[in-house]
Amino acid sequence: MANDTYKFTGDPNSHDISKFKDGISATCLCGSIRVTINDNELFTKKRGHLCHCANCRKVAGSYVSSNLAIEKEKVNVDDPSGVLKKYKDYATASGKCVERCFCGTCGNPIMSIAEIYPTMVIVKMGMFPRIPDPECESFALHRHVWQGKHGDLPQFEIARGGKKLGE
């Protein structure tokens, strides 16, 4: 029984990456919203980032959030029942609005839309069967002291592309 339960909970290693050569699709927990990322480079290079900012941690319900900042035109959000909700978050490092989008039925985080990145969306990767290898960590100054390092990922003190931790 335990082995069946493990399969049910979504072992990412049971999903061959070759199935996602043109993109990847997933639903929220209740299945009301489907998100499809149309990108043939998701698993050919490191993509996305692990964010340790307080707001991303809250949205993820964890010590870190796995995010993928990607061009809007590569993401399709199918919400046939109109349950997608948005929270306007102004308590951000930039002071600019970040719309935190989530399923109004099950609460699953879907994506963030940051005013400072008008051509991008930040997809919350926890709902997908596989997550690309991240390219970096942001808000590394906000990591918990008990966290181990995630391989050799570049760690930015705050924003991606900014000052690196330890510089």
N, C-alpha and C positions, 0 to 999 in steps of 0.2 A: 504493500500500500504506500509506503513512504516513497518508493521510487516513482510511482504514478503521480503522487502529489508533487514531487520535484519537477516532473515534466510539465504538469499543469501550470506551475508558477512561472514558466518561461525561461528555461535554460537558454541563454543567448548562444551558447556553443552548439546547440542543435540546429541552428540556422546557418547554412553555408553562405558565406559572403558572396559567392558567385551569383546567388539569386537576386542580388541587389545591384547588378552592374549598371542598370539604367536609373535606379532610384529605389525608394523604400516607402512603405506605407504602414500606417498603424492607426488604431482607434484609441479614444479615451477609455477609461475603465468600464463605463456602461455601454460603449459602442455607439453613442449618439453622434460623435464627431470623428471624422476620418481625416487624417493629415497625410498628404503624399508629398514627398520631396523628389523632384525630378532633376537628378544630377548624376552624371556617370562618373564622377570623381569622388564620391563619398568614401569609398574604401581603397582608393588607389594612392592616397596620400593622407597625412594627418589633417584632420578637420575639426573644427569646433574648439571649445575650451571648457575647462572646469572653473566655475566661478564660486568664490568664497565670500562674496558680499552678503551682508545680512539679509537683504531683500530676496536675492536668489535662493539663499538657504531656506528662508521661510516658504517661498513658493515651492521649492523642491521637497520640503519636509525632511531635510537631511543636512549633513555637515558640508555638502558641496552640491552644486547643480551642474549637470552636464548640458551644455548649450551648443547650438550651432547657429552662428550668425550667417545668413545666406540671403541671396538676392530674392526679393519678394516674388518675382516672376517664376522662380523655381519651386514655389510652395503652393499647394492647393489645399484649402481647408474646406471640407464638405460638411455642412451643418444643416441637413435637411429639416430638422425640427426647430431650428433657430434657438438652440440652448446656449450658444457661446456667449459668455459674459466677459466684461472688461472692467478692470479696476484701474483708475488713473493714479499712478504712483508718482508723486513729486519729491519724495524723500530719497533722492538719488544723488550720486556723487556729482553729477553735472548740474543738478537742480532742474533739469529738463524732464518733461513727462515721459514715463515708460508705462504703456498700457500693458497690464498683466492680463492675458487672456486665458480663460479656463472654462471647463464645462460646468454649466449651471446645474446639471443634474448630479454628477458624481464628484465634482470639484477638481478633476484631473487638470493640472497645468498643461496648456497647449503651446503657447508662444508668448513672447513679449515684443512689443512694437516700440522702439526707442525713438523719440523725437530727434535725437542727435544722429541717427542713422536712417534717413528718410527712404533709402532705396532697399533697406534690409529688413528682415524679421529675425528674431532670435527664437528658434524652435527649441522647445524643451524635449530633450532626447530620451528621457526615461520611459516614454511610452513605446518606443520602437524595439523591435526584436533584437536588433544589433545596433551598437553605437560605434561610430568611427573612432579610431585612435585620436585623442585630443592633441592639439598642437601646442597648447600652453595652459597655464593657470593664471587667472586674474584675481585681484584682491588677495594675493598670497599673504599679505601682512595680517589678514583676518583669519588665517588658518588657526585651528586649535593646536595647542602644543603637543598633543598626543598623536596627531596625524603623521603618518609616514609620508615620504616624498613619493610622488607618482612618477617613477622612472626618472628620465632625464628631461622632463618637460621644462621649458623656460617658465620661470615664475615671475610675473610682474607684480610689483608692490601693490599697485591699484589697477589702472586700466591697461588693457592689452596694448602693446606697442610703447608703453611708457617705461619708467625706470624699472629695471630688473631687481629682484630681491638680492641683496648682498653687494650691489654696485656701489 
